[in-house]
């Protein structure tokens, strides 16, 4: 890990693979932060075949852009870390928008003693989604993941001490699983009142693709964790899908529960087939919209 000791207050590392449609909005939201002049912003393009890196360069000359032919998120995260100027790091997906002041709030929390990992509150915008997708999201947001985690999938930040918990990002798709497993609850904070908004799948078809990849990423991470991790598997819910019984008590939730159960069952079935056939060697994205899927 290099670059420590620079003048910047926070390095924001954004891995990006074919994100031409979202990278400009993401970067503009980052630069609109109250500490924009104290930010070190890095876009780590990996395996891009579109205009992602060119667009990123055009947003501001303050943004440093890396390009690699390797389409692997962990490699992009490590490449960004290698040139980061600030000891505190924020890792942000390229299809995510941060609210005004969110990075300043995150930086302030990271400066507090004993705070090693921070994330803003996650906000979901499903106004562009189809009715079935909105019903799915209604149930998805009730899952235990969103009630218990304080590290966001799509945005998490680490203090200098927190970043020293590990050397390099491991070769897994689920980097958020890996990071979540490194910190106890008392070492994490949420920047309350500040948000990040990941792009959601807009249709059931695109949602299924996202959850298939999510399942494969989770299986891959379980395999990696069994050989390298310590303690219980991060993100594992002991109750499984038992929480759905509570959602079923409201008739208004019934359509969403049915859709949620169907999508999850299909994603597990198809994900197992995909993982058995090719594993999760490639980090790809859903061209139909969004990668946000954790529960």
Buried (B, 14 or more C-beta within 10 A) or exposed (E): BEBBEBEBBBBBBBBBBBBBBBBBBBBEBBBBBEBBEBBBBBBBBBBBEBBBBBBBBBBEEEBBBBBBEEBBBBBBBBBBBBBBBBBBBBBBBBBBBBBEBBBBBBBBBBEEEEBBBBBBBBEBEBEEBBEBBBBBBBBBBBBBBBEEBBBBBBBBBBBBBBBEBEEEBBBBBBBBBBBBBBBEEEBBBBBEEBBBBBBBBBBBBBBBBBBBBBBBBBBBBBBBBEEEBEEEEBBEEEEEBEBBEEBEEEEEBEBBBBBBBBBBEBBBEBBBEBBEEEEBEEBBBBEBBBBBBBB
